[in-house]
Amino acid sequence: MSERTAALIIILGSFASYYPLLSYGSKSLGYPTIRRYLKSPAVRQADRFMRILALAGLLATSLILFALGHFKEAGNFLLALSVLRLVSLQTYYQYWCVCDLRQHIRLESVHHSVTLTVFTVGLNVSLLTRLQSLGDAPRVTISLTLTVAALVAFNKSMTRTRKLCTELCQQISSVRHSFAKMYAAIAKGESSPSLKAAQIDCIKEIDTLSRLLDTRLNTGYRVIGAQILPSSVSRRLIAALRVSVRGADPSARVWLSSERDLRLIHGACARWMDSVA
């Protein structure tokens, strides 16, 4: 491999990986200035753009390596970048708001699918270049096995995304319905026990919604799974809903704001609804 080619690959690889490393450093090492900067609206827009460019850098690097015939290096490089992408998932989604949810779900589904594909290709190439002493039949068997495993993982990931979005839509409808019943009881001037029962129903529905919002979008492994909403956003929403139950005022600002967020989440997840997933 020539020095120019190696330099180009290093530049593209660094470009594909620097953003998750920056996010990880700002989160784990606690750099407050960087974190405040990453939370700004303009940088949230750049965040989405950088994720796309990082993905393009990964793909460009792999294409260059394959075109030059460096298959062993290509396999190793793809494996390293895929692992980096998987372990960096939680650092991507700490600096955005509810209004970005629709794009977040779409981008996360695409990114996860591409990551699985790249990981499978990298593992195939890496293994086959090291097992050249084997015959064609065993090597084809290994390749097909890895490919089928990747397809199964991809299908389970997409099914999980559709199922979570479906359950979120249903639960948000239940939360809004329970609040409507509580406010109707207040409007009718019903007795305190009836109002208390309606408030208890609201709390139960909010607890269920909280568990769903804490569920990972694309995998059951919490360490590498992407959140449907950032933890800070979910906590603020759930806390605001609990305050709305205690206040029991349909015109309160905290309820109106929470109800708006619920509508936004429902609208973003509705495109992924699948009742038979």
Buried (B, 14 or more C-beta within 10 A) or exposed (E): EEEEEEEBBEEBBEBBBEBBEBBBEBBEEEBEEBBEEBBEEEBBEBBBEBBEBBBEBBBBBBEBBBEBEBBBBBBBBBBEBBBBBBEBBBBBBBBBBBEBBBEBBEBBBEBBBBBBBBBBBBBBBBBBBEEEEBEEEEBEEBBEEBBEEBEEBBEEBBEBBBBBBBBBBBBBEBBBEBBEBBBEBBEEEBEEEBBEBBBEBBBEBBEBBBEBBBBBBBBEEEEBBBBBBBEEBBBBBBBBBBEBBEEBEBEBEBBEBBBEBBEBBBEBBBEBBEEEB
